[in-house]
Amino acid sequence: MPPRPALSSLGRHCAVRIGIPIRDRPFATRARRPPPPPPFATVETCPEPTCGCAAMPAMPDGLPLDREGPMKGAIAGYAEQVLVCTGKHDWPSRIEEESSGDNLAADLKELFGRGGEYSDPFHNVSVLNSSFPSSIPPRPEVQSTSAYLVPSFKYVPFLPRVSFDSVQALAKGFLLPTKLHAAHDGLSPIHRDRLTRKDAYQGLLLGVQDVRDVLVLICGHAGRDARCGIVAPVLQAEFEEKLRAEGFDVLRGAVQVGGRDAPRIQGGGGGEEKTPARVGMISHVGGHKFAGNVIIYLPPALRMGDKEHPLAGHGIWYGRVEPKHVEGIVKETILKGVVVADMFRGGIDPERKMLRM
């Protein structure tokens, strides 16, 4: 059989339309361009633990864990996460229904959720409950809630529950974007103004401070799915133990409002300075089948000795985390700024760019 003649560009198009097998198409052997390298150092898999660790708890019948399906990029895009400090370790399936709807998460979802006054598909604000306790307000008789804002790395200690004004101040002063997406260019000036941050509102909230703690967040929302609820307490204890072993100051109480110097990782338990860290449970972040789900936020001021930490200001999402992985995650990601590739779900950088691999 004589060799098939080369096809013109029009002929190649026709070859596709009439069903010539891919192996016979002259353009099929072109090499694909490799994907760009990730903007951070990686290690393919988590190192084996060098010391004892807890066993992975068994899952209930009918709720298996996904250990093989695709997981990279399995996170929803967001510009900011609000971690409401509830002091609780579990919540209703829909967190906005707690206390008959009288809670900060419900207020924020009313503003930023679908159809809300500040709803913006190009600036998604993710609202989560956390187990971190709220700070005690100057007037203890006034009911107040605290919140972390990441990756802004701000801590808002006092949001009084006696007025919606504090919620609006939080939204307008800290959560709205400083600049709108180009897709909003067609909006009227007054509509654009309503969707843009106003720094003047920041002064209405007292005691706001930079977050200087390493935050380890573990999905523990048993009211939504038992898998994360079972795994999270074991992982929390494991992270606290391994962080202490590396010389971190693991904090558990309410945040004391006031400034601190920039944290500095010494590693190995050496040196007098200790980097502060907090390990807490959070509500649903998606992907319960990938339990344990862990997000690590590394504050912008974090340093390794005299050098800036490679992941300072970043949030790194991991899935399929078991107790045996905790030591490796602490050593690789928190101490050295290296991402464990086979557990990486995604992340966010200080400029709100979503990180993929």
C-alpha positions in Angstrom: 0.0 0.0 0.0 1.6 3.4 -1.0 2.3 5.9 1.8 -0.5 8.3 2.6 0.3 11.7 1.2 0.7 14.7 3.6 -2.4 16.6 4.4 -2.8 20.4 4.1 -4.3 22.2 7.1 -7.7 22.0 5.3 -7.1 18.3 4.7 -6.2 17.7 8.4 -9.5 19.4 9.3 -11.4 17.2 6.9 -9.6 14.1 8.3 -11.0 14.8 11.7 -14.5 15.3 10.2 -14.5 12.0 8.2 -13.0 9.9 10.9 -9.4 9.1 9.9 -7.8 7.3 12.9 -5.7 9.5 15.1 -2.6 7.3 14.5 -2.8 8.1 10.7 -3.0 11.9 11.1 0.3 13.5 10.3 -0.2 16.1 13.1 -0.9 13.6 15.8 2.7 13.0 16.8 3.5 16.6 17.8 4.8 16.8 21.4 2.5 18.5 23.9 3.9 21.5 25.7 4.7 20.4 29.4 2.7 22.3 32.1 4.6 25.1 33.8 6.3 24.2 37.1 4.4 25.1 40.2 5.4 28.5 41.9 6.7 26.7 45.0 9.0 23.9 45.9 7.5 20.4 46.1 8.2 16.9 47.3 6.3 14.1 45.6 5.0 12.4 48.7 5.0 12.8 52.4 8.0 11.5 54.3 7.5 8.5 56.5 7.2 9.4 60.2 10.2 9.0 62.3 8.3 8.5 65.6 5.0 7.1 66.8 1.7 8.5 65.6 -1.9 7.8 66.2 -3.8 5.2 64.1 -6.2 6.4 61.4 -9.7 5.9 62.7 -12.1 3.6 60.9 -14.9 5.1 58.9 -18.6 4.2 59.2 -20.2 1.7 56.8 -21.4 3.4 53.7 -19.0 6.4 54.0 -15.8 5.2 52.4 -12.8 7.5 51.9 -11.6 8.3 48.3 -7.9 7.4 48.1 -7.5 7.2 44.4 -9.7 9.7 42.6 -8.4 13.1 41.2 -8.0 15.7 44.0 -5.7 18.4 42.6 -7.6 21.6 42.1 -10.6 20.3 44.0 -11.3 23.6 45.8 -13.6 26.4 45.0 -12.0 29.8 44.2 -12.2 32.5 46.8 -10.8 35.9 47.6 -11.2 35.8 51.4 -12.1 33.3 54.1 -13.8 34.4 57.2 -13.3 32.1 60.2 -15.9 32.8 62.8 -14.7 32.1 66.3 -17.4 30.0 67.9 -15.5 28.1 70.5 -17.4 25.0 69.4 -16.2 21.9 67.6 -19.3 21.1 65.6 -22.3 22.9 64.1 -25.5 22.2 62.2 -25.2 21.0 58.7 -26.0 24.6 57.5 -23.9 26.8 59.8 -26.2 29.8 59.2 -29.0 27.9 61.0 -27.2 27.8 64.3 -29.0 29.8 67.2 -32.1 30.0 65.0 -30.1 32.1 62.4 -28.8 34.6 64.9 -25.1 34.2 64.2 -22.3 36.0 62.4 -22.0 33.4 59.6 -25.7 33.9 58.8 -25.2 37.7 58.7 -22.2 37.4 56.3 -23.9 34.9 54.1 -26.9 37.2 53.8 -24.5 39.9 52.5 -22.1 37.9 50.3 -24.1 34.8 49.4 -26.1 34.2 46.2 -28.4 37.2 45.7 -26.8 39.1 48.6 -26.2 42.8 48.6 -22.4 42.3 48.0 -22.6 39.1 46.0 -19.8 39.2 43.4 -18.8 36.1 41.4 -15.3 37.6 40.9 -14.8 38.1 44.6 -16.1 35.1 46.5 -16.1 35.4 50.3 -16.1 32.0 52.0 -17.6 32.0 55.5 -16.7 29.2 57.8 -17.2 28.5 61.5 -14.1 27.6 63.6 -13.5 26.1 67.0 -11.3 29.0 68.0 -12.7 30.9 71.0 -13.7 34.5 70.7 -11.7 37.2 72.5 -13.3 38.7 75.7 -14.6 42.2 74.9 -13.7 45.2 77.1 -17.3 45.0 78.4 -17.8 41.3 79.1 -21.6 41.8 79.4 -21.8 42.7 75.7 -22.1 39.6 73.5 -19.4 39.7 70.9 -17.9 37.4 68.2 -14.3 37.3 66.9 -13.2 36.4 63.4 -10.0 35.6 61.4 -9.7 37.0 57.8 -7.4 35.0 55.6 -5.4 35.5 53.4 -5.6 39.1 54.6 -4.2 37.7 57.9 -6.3 40.0 60.1 -7.9 39.2 63.4 -11.1 41.1 64.3 -11.6 40.5 68.0 -14.8 42.4 68.8 -17.9 42.2 66.6 -20.8 43.1 69.0 -24.0 41.1 68.4 -26.2 44.0 69.5 -26.2 45.8 66.1 -25.8 44.9 62.4 -23.5 48.0 62.1 -20.4 46.0 63.1 -21.2 43.4 60.4 -21.5 46.1 57.8 -18.3 47.7 59.0 -16.5 44.3 58.6 -18.0 43.8 55.1 -17.3 47.4 53.9 -14.0 47.9 55.6 -12.3 44.5 55.2 -14.1 42.1 52.9 -15.2 44.0 49.8 -12.5 44.2 47.0 -10.3 47.3 46.8 -10.7 47.1 43.0 -13.5 45.5 41.0 -13.0 43.0 38.2 -13.1 44.4 34.6 -16.4 42.6 34.1 -18.0 45.2 36.3 -17.0 48.1 34.0 -20.6 48.4 32.7 -22.1 49.0 36.2 -23.3 52.4 37.2 -20.9 54.5 39.3 -23.1 54.2 42.4 -23.3 50.4 41.9 -19.5 50.1 41.6 -19.1 52.3 44.7 -21.4 50.0 46.7 -19.3 46.9 45.8 -15.9 48.5 46.6 -14.1 48.6 50.0 -14.0 51.7 52.1 -11.1 52.0 54.5 -12.9 54.5 56.7 -15.1 51.7 58.0 -12.1 49.9 59.5 -11.8 52.4 62.3 -15.3 51.4 63.5 -13.9 48.0 64.7 -11.7 48.1 67.7 -8.5 46.1 68.3 -8.1 44.7 64.8 -4.6 43.2 64.5 -2.3 41.3 62.1 -2.4 37.5 62.4 1.1 36.3 63.3 0.3 32.7 64.2 0.6 29.7 62.0 -3.0 28.5 61.5 -3.7 24.8 61.0 -7.4 24.3 60.1 -8.9 20.9 60.0 -12.4 20.2 58.6 -14.3 18.6 61.6 -17.9 19.3 60.6 -19.5 16.1 61.8 -22.9 17.7 61.5 -22.3 17.8 57.8 -20.4 14.5 57.3 -19.2 11.9 59.8 -15.9 11.3 58.0 -14.3 14.7 58.8 -15.9 14.6 62.2 -14.1 11.4 63.1 -10.7 12.2 61.6 -10.4 15.8 62.8 -9.9 15.3 66.6 -7.2 12.8 65.9 -5.4 15.1 63.5 -5.8 18.1 65.8 -4.0 16.2 68.7 -1.3 15.0 66.3 -0.6 18.4 64.8 -0.4 20.0 68.3 2.0 17.3 69.5 4.3 17.5 66.4 4.3 21.3 66.4 5.3 21.4 70.0 8.1 18.8 69.3 9.5 21.2 66.7 9.5 24.1 69.1 6.3 25.9 68.3 4.2 27.6 71.0 0.8 26.0 70.4 -1.8 28.3 71.7 -5.3 27.2 72.7 -7.0 30.1 74.6 -8.6 33.2 73.3 -6.4 35.7 71.5 -5.1 38.5 73.7 -5.5 41.7 71.9 -2.2 43.5 71.5 0.9 43.6 69.3 3.7 41.0 69.0 7.0 40.8 67.2 7.2 38.9 63.9 7.3 35.1 64.5 10.5 33.3 63.7 10.9 29.6 63.1 13.8 28.1 64.9 13.0 24.5 64.3 14.0 21.4 66.2 12.9 22.9 69.5 16.1 25.0 69.6 16.4 28.7 70.6 14.4 30.7 73.0 12.0 32.3 70.6 9.0 30.2 69.7 6.7 30.6 66.7 3.1 30.8 67.8 0.7 28.3 66.2 -3.0 27.5 66.6 -4.7 24.3 65.5 -8.5 24.4 65.1 -11.5 22.7 63.5 -13.5 24.4 60.8 -16.9 23.7 59.1 -17.4 22.3 55.7 -14.9 23.1 52.9 -16.0 20.5 50.4 -14.5 17.1 49.6 -15.4 15.1 52.7 -14.5 12.0 50.8 -10.9 13.3 50.9 -10.8 13.4 54.8 -8.7 14.5 56.5 -8.9 17.9 54.9 -6.4 20.4 56.2 -5.7 24.1 55.3 -2.4 25.6 56.5 -2.1 29.4 56.6 1.4 30.8 57.0 1.4 34.5 58.1 3.2 37.1 56.0 5.6 37.9 58.8 6.8 34.3 59.1 10.6 33.9 58.7 13.0 31.0 58.6 15.9 32.4 60.7 16.9 35.6 58.9 15.1 34.7 55.6 11.5 35.1 54.5 9.5 31.9 54.6 8.9 30.6 51.0 5.2 30.3 51.7 4.7 33.3 53.9 1.2 34.8 53.2 0.0 31.6 51.5 -2.8 29.1 52.3 -2.1 25.5 51.4 -4.9 22.9 51.1 -4.3 19.2 51.7 -6.6 16.2 51.5 -6.2 12.5 52.4 -4.2 13.6 55.5 -3.7 10.8 58.0 -2.0 11.0 61.4 1.1 9.4 59.9 1.4 12.4 57.5 1.4 15.1 60.2 5.1 15.0 61.1 6.0 15.2 57.4 3.7 18.1 56.7 5.1 20.0 59.7 8.7 19.4 58.6 8.2 20.0 54.9 5.5 22.7 54.6 5.5 24.6 57.9 9.2 24.4 58.6 10.7 24.5 55.0 7.9 25.9 52.8 7.7 22.8 50.6 4.4 21.5 49.3 3.5 17.7 49.4 2.4 17.1 45.8 0.3 14.0 46.2 -1.9 15.5 48.9 -2.2 19.0 47.5 -5.7 20.1 46.7 -4.9 23.7 45.9 -4.1 26.9 47.6 -4.1 30.7 47.5 -1.2 33.2 47.4 -1.0 36.7 49.0 -2.4 38.3 45.8 -5.5 36.0 46.0 -4.3 34.0 43.0 -5.5 30.4 43.3 -2.7 27.9 43.2 -2.9 24.7 41.1 -0.7 21.9 40.0 
